[in-house]
Amino acid sequence: MSAVPQNALNPPVFEIPDPAPEFGQDGGKFYRHYDALAQEIDDDMTSGLKEQLDGMLIFAGLFAGVNTAFLALTIPLLSADPADDTNALLTQNNAILMQLVTGRNDTVPTDSILPSASFSPSQDIFTINALFSLSLAFAIISSFLAVLGRQWLVYYRKRSGGGPDRQRWEQLKRFLGAERWKLEPILDDVLPSLLQIGLIIFCASLVLYLRHLSPAMSLIVGIPLYPIVTFAGLGCSFPALGFGHPFSILDQGTLYVLSEQAADPRQTSSAHAEIAGPAMDVGLVPFYDCILSG
């Protein structure tokens, strides 16, 4: 039997099957397709988010460790050095001993106020520590939210008993809840953006700290850092201006859903809103929404 070659001008005709006269009278085909599609959607969302959250937790831990190491060097600069008081007291003691040795009767100038009493950190040191602390705060917040995100994903995939119909309805309610509260955009874009903002702040504080130690060293380190920070800033600004490119930190879809959520937190998607309303009374009808939205 020879195969008939397909012609681009005469594409094959696909026959549309006749729907069942009543819902549930199709021999279980709808339920099989729905279960397969729902499982595919859940696996695609949770597996991708889980991998990203795991990687973000590892990077946030390393980043927090590096940031803490720099804070251990800069925080002592906010307080007076005890060695300054010791040196001042030793200077006065040496002056008194020299007076006794030489037999002079003149008065030795002494200062009763120690250097620590009049110490005040410079503005540069205060700014450096504030930026390092803010960067560490972003890393800790990102780690905490990432752990919460892992718990949210575990709760999303957790199923209770009660039969297939109850499990399908429970899965649909959680899917609609994730769509309503923008679970995927928040975990996929907002949390990494917080960590990236903390990294940008850390780069700025690092350059300032090196400039406090050595201006030449800060210039050497700042030359490769300035273009990277500028590039990351453009990654935030270009999507907001409508210029699409593959290096965006927040894409157009994330900005849209966040603005939509800020405008009306109770708003859901149009397809879900039309079907989820009468779902409590109709029962199995909402399952068609997943087929249509897929």
Protein Blocks (a to p, Z undefined) as FASTA:
>chain_A
ZZddddfklccddddddddfbghilnommmmmmmmmmmmmmmmmmmmmmmmmmmmmmmmm
mmmmmmmmmmmmmmmmmpccfklmmmmmmmmmmmmmmmmmnopabdcdddfbdfklmgcc
dfklmmmmmmmmmmmmmmmmmmmmmmmmmmmmmmmmpccehijklmmmmmmmmmmmmmmn
ommmmmmmmmmmmmmmmmmmmmmmmmmmmmmmommlmmmmmmmmmmmmmmmmmmmmmmmn
opacfkbfbdfklmmmmmmmmmommbccfklmmmmmmmmmnommmmmmmmmmZZ
